[in-house]
Amino acid sequence: MPEKNNTIQVVRKPDEMAEVAGKIVNNGGKIGLVPTMGFLHEGHLSLLKLLNGKCGVKIASIFVNPIQFGKNEDISAYPRNEKRDIEQLQAAGCQIVFAPDPEDIYPPDFQTYVDVERITQGLCGEYRPGHFRGVTTIVARLFNITRCSVAAFGLKDFQQAQVIHRMVKDLYLPVELIFGETVREADGLAMSSRNTRLSLAERQTALRLSRALEWARQRAENSAVEVSEIVAGVSHIISSSPNAVIQYIECVDAETLKSVETIFSRAQIVLAVYVGKTRLIDNITIGKDSGTKPIASVIL
């Protein structure tokens, strides 16, 4: 049975969640969803605010999705604090939390997956085979279980946002997507559940990511620039620390995620960097027509 935690309802079983959602929709209600893997921060909570005026009932899912982790990725190391997550969601105005167990989402006879092609092949997809199949499969499953008509995602994982957008478009899923800008700490570091793994020294190194992106934004702000120059500059800023190991730095078209050679009006610069053992991702739109604001508190 669904749990009552003060004013928030916690649902564990997919069938029960589908039943609760069905009653809401059948009574004329509109559901908004924020899918998460828990260990929430202000970036997650900001997505709930994006649902204001879009729905009558807000649902957040907490589910560390096993099928989006690769063979060499330790799912048990992913940070968790469900009690705190639920308290934060309640304070942020969420009415229902869907927090299922993996065996209920993926029973032994489960055999259907959603696979978006092409735009999943580069960037993170190149280094995390099968990751995006896991993402699209769970997102499609959450859409169906929660009966949501609107869902909010963050743009910090830019490729993931584009993959989900492509899935919804290609499959004509009746879900409106809202994408929230990357939420950053006061010093410019993109908020991430993984940031808690960083030592004090590593966190200082991690600031090089936002510094490098801000340098790229400034360099491409007023004139066309070659991508090779941007990548070289960003790489230099980040790799000058021995704690940082660059996995990739690329400038791509924001919709197709195809590489570009020259930045004229706008492009997306995306990167993945290991700081110690922690893999961090970040991105911004750059170019003279990007409209991107300076990254707060970044001192070059």
PyMOL commands that set and color helices and strands:
alter all, ss='L'
color gray80, all
select helices_A, chain A and resi 14-26+42-50+66-68+75-77+82-91+102-105+124-127+131-146+158-170+193-197+200-219+227-239
alter helices_A, ss='H'
color red, helices_A
select strands_A, chain A and resi 3-5+8-11+31-36+57-62+96-98+150-154+176-180+225-226+244-252+262-263+267-275+278-286
alter strands_A, ss='S'
color yellow, strands_A
deselect
rebuild
show_as cartoon
